[in-house]
Amino acid sequence: MKTGIYGGSFNPVHNGHIHLAETAVKEFGLDRLFLLPSKISPHRSSAEYAPDEDRLEMLRLACEGNDHLFVSDYEIKSDRVSYTIYTVEHFRETYPDDELFLLVGSDMLMSFDTWFRYEDILSNVTLCVVSREKGDLPALKRKAEELGKFGRIKVSEASPTVVSSTEVRKKIAKNKDFTCYLDENVVQYIRLKGLYSVRGEGDLQYNPDDKKKYLKEHLSPKRYTHSLNVAAECRKLAEKYGEDPDKAYFAGLLHDICKELPEDEQRKLVLESGYTVCREELETRSLLHGIAGAYFVKKEFGVEDIDILNSIRFHTVGRAGMSRLEEIVYMGDLISAERDYKDVDKMRKLAYTDLNAAMREAFAFSMKSVIKKGGVIPICTAEGYNFYTRLS
């Protein structure tokens, strides 16, 4: 049996990590590969490092469905410093008959001869190197030849997927779009747990006062009043659940900015946006304005905050794994001051006592309303209902 070992902080695990792992399995003929998140000091900043158990869970989610990838908590559970030689000795003791392979990235190979007891590591494993930077193969081969006197070293020539955990964390902290770098289940987990977010770094970049002037000129009095009410509700919900109240107010204020545009103009914005839109959304006029609105405020007002844009885009349909701000705008729209549907008071009370339960009830309410009118349910709405039902 060929067993691989791949350690790292995985903070968070991204597509580059999984590409490297899958490449190693294929290139080196591994039967299984264990991925081990390293132990992080509890004194580290939570904005920089996710807790050990969260990194472990994100890794499990990223490896789900791959029969060759397994997750080990050996280093996280260990009470001593996580030197690689100890991990190698653990796997040698656990799988005495297996041929062991240690997987490292190209940056690790270049400094491998500075590692603690590196000669002992090389006497116990085949060192497997997968490139993490374009154009570094010549240097890797030279280093592998230099270290070859101590043991077996193999270098993969597969093209790398260049992604940095540091850059992913920066994007999350600044509310930039990071979803293309991670498995979708990891994205949902990060949003649900609020990982890597930075509070209080600077003021909101966007002034709501000039946007009120625009809305007053372009919306009917009834729609303008609704927008103000939703903004006020979002501020209160944000204060309740620890979000930025000014940011929540801004997102709530703009959620219906394209609601009263002619359908052809809304549809044009949707098609220009490049957003992934399901057939049910495209076929339902009342659902176009959220997508159009997100693109409009980005294009016309220069709003780049992905959390604000997603809050506008999904405020009617919802989705699984919504961020806290997305949930606040979704609920703020449903329970704003002028709403008077049956059981609205019950929905308001639930929103301020158990937001997850409120989201489940809100999805159920929305879907029942659509079905009653003979409409169709967007896929993201059904996924959202299932998601919050499982949470409750």
C-alpha positions, 0 to 999 in steps of 0.5 A: 500500500502506498500511503501519502502524508501532506501537512500544512496550516490549511488556513483555509484549505483552498483549490490549490491545496486540493489540486496539489493533493490530487496531482500527487495521488495520480502522479505518484500512484498513491493509494491514499493520502492523509492531509494533516492540519498543523496545530496553531497556538491558541494565542494567535489572532482569529482574524489570521488563523481559524481555530484548529477544529474549524480548519479540520472541518473545512479540510474534511469538507474539501476532501468529501467525495474523493476516495483517495483523500483522508483527513488526520487530526494527529498533529492537532491532537498532539501535545508536542511541537509538530516536527514533521519527523514525529508525524512520519514516525507516527505513520510508520508505526501505524502502517508498518508495511506501507510505503510512505510518501511525504508530499511537500510544495516547491517552497518547502523543498527549497528549504528542506535541508533546514528541517529538524532531522531532515535526513531521518525524514528522507530515510523513512519516506519518498519525498514528493514535490509538486510545483506551486509556482510557475517556472520553478521546475529547473530549480526544484530538480537541482535541489532534488538532485542535491538532496538525493544522497539522503533518500528518494525524491520525486518531482511532479511536472504537472502545472500548478494552481497558484492560490495563496491562503494569505490572499484568500484571507485578505479577500475575506477580511475586505469583503472581496469575492473569494468563492472561486478559490475554495470548495463551495462547502468550505465557502458556506462553512466560512460564512456560517462561522464568520471566519477570518472577518475583520471588524472595525477596520475603517469606516463604511466607504459609501455615504447613504445620504446621496443614495437617498436622493437618488432613490427619492428621484427614481422610486415611487413614494411607496417604494422609497418608504419601504426602502427606508424602513428596510434600511432601519430594520437592517440597522436594528438587526445588525446591532442585535447580531454584531454586524456593522449597523451602517453597512447593514443600513446601506445594503438595506437602503439599496436592496430595491434600487432596480425594483421599478425599472422597466422589465427590459432594462432589468433583464439587460442588467441581469444579462450584462452582470455575468452572475450565475442565474437559474432559469426560474429567476430569468423567467420570473419578473419579480426576481430580476430586480435583485440581480439587476440591483447588485450589478447596478450599484457596482457599475454606477456607484462603484460598490465593490463590497461583495457582502453588500452586493450579495445581500442585494442580489439574494434578498428575494430568493435567498440561498444556502450558507448566506452571510450574516449580512445577507440574512439581515437584509433578507429578514429586514425586507420581510419584517419592515415596519409597513409589512402587515401580512398574517403572522408578521408579528410572529416573524418579527419576534423570531427574527430577534430571538433566533435568526436561523429559525427565522430564516427557515420560517422565512424560506417556508413563507416565501415558497408557500406564497410562490406555490399559492400563486402558481409560480416556480421555485428557484433552485437557490431558494430550495437549497436555502430552505434545506440548509436552514432546516438542517441547522434548526 
